[in-house]
Amino acid sequence: MIAASRQPVQIIAGNAHPELARALAGELGVSLTSTDVGAFADGETRVHIDGDVRHANVFIVQPTCPPVNDNLMVLALLADAAHGAGAARVTAVVPYFGYARQEQRSRPGDACSARVAARLLQSVGIDHLITLDLHAPALESALPMPATLLRAEKLFLPQLQTGAAKNLVVVSPDAGGLKRAQRYAAALGASLAIVAKERPRPDAAAPLQVLGDVQERPCLVVDDMASTGRTLHGAADALHRAGASVIDAVFTHAVMAPEAAERLSSTGFGRVLTSDSIPVENAPWLEVVSIAPLLALTVRHLCGEATVSADLGIVWSSPKAGSV
């Protein structure tokens, strides 16, 4: 249980993932603060915090998963409501940060949507951000508020290290995930490979070739999310053609757009792991690892109740001058 302090801890659940908020509150030994999230007749979002948050250290659990725009607005309004009700500090617990794929302008006329979303959260008084496996690491330096950036491999590695296959090859399904794959490979004592691909249009990827020796070797494909499932499906197809024996997969965020689950379940993966960073539908082919213990440790640290070591995969980020 969080010890009594100058600023009592309050956990608020948005409407995106109340199960995760309850699990976090359970890990911390506190009760959820009562809230009401709804909408007016014309669709405008309406929120109300029923509990007393005066002088409290408030943590709002609200991943901005689909429907992204609605969940982002609920988060912003809850933060504004918490400050308006007298909260001393508001931290947004956003394990999955929507819009992180749009962290730069690919061509003239594009919006830098990730920066817009981050500025929105800053504008409503969010003092700190906790997030997990940002899709674009470059976004870390653009966040306008201090942030705690968590890495999911610290949750998955204990599961993967048990009965790890010999001669394992860790595979990045694209160049952007290479550093993540390197960390997994180092921790598992595995070799490294990468699937070279091109992206002809948004949400579409065409695998080209496997760079690395996977012939008759077990492979583990690691990625930060499964949205359409095409990247993981394409990587598995390329690995099969390259002669891989068994192919497992691990990804942090189960975004799962329509047909993604069917696509992944038919790919022929041996074992598939993901987290509960966003709500996940039960599926016999999918193992879900809870992030609540890692979130609880992070909350305890931010409240001065615990210390953390670098090997837990927690990165502290502060806004740079001119980042907003």
Helices and strands as residue ranges (DSSP letters): E 9-13, H 18-28, E 32-33, E 35-39, E 45-49, E 57-61, H 68-84, E 89-94, H 113-123, E 128-132, G 137-142, E 147-150, H 153-161, E 169-172, G 175-177, H 178-188, E 191-201, E 204-211, E 219-225, H 230-241, E 247-253, H 260-265, E 272-275, E 286-289, H 292-302, G 310-312, E 314-317
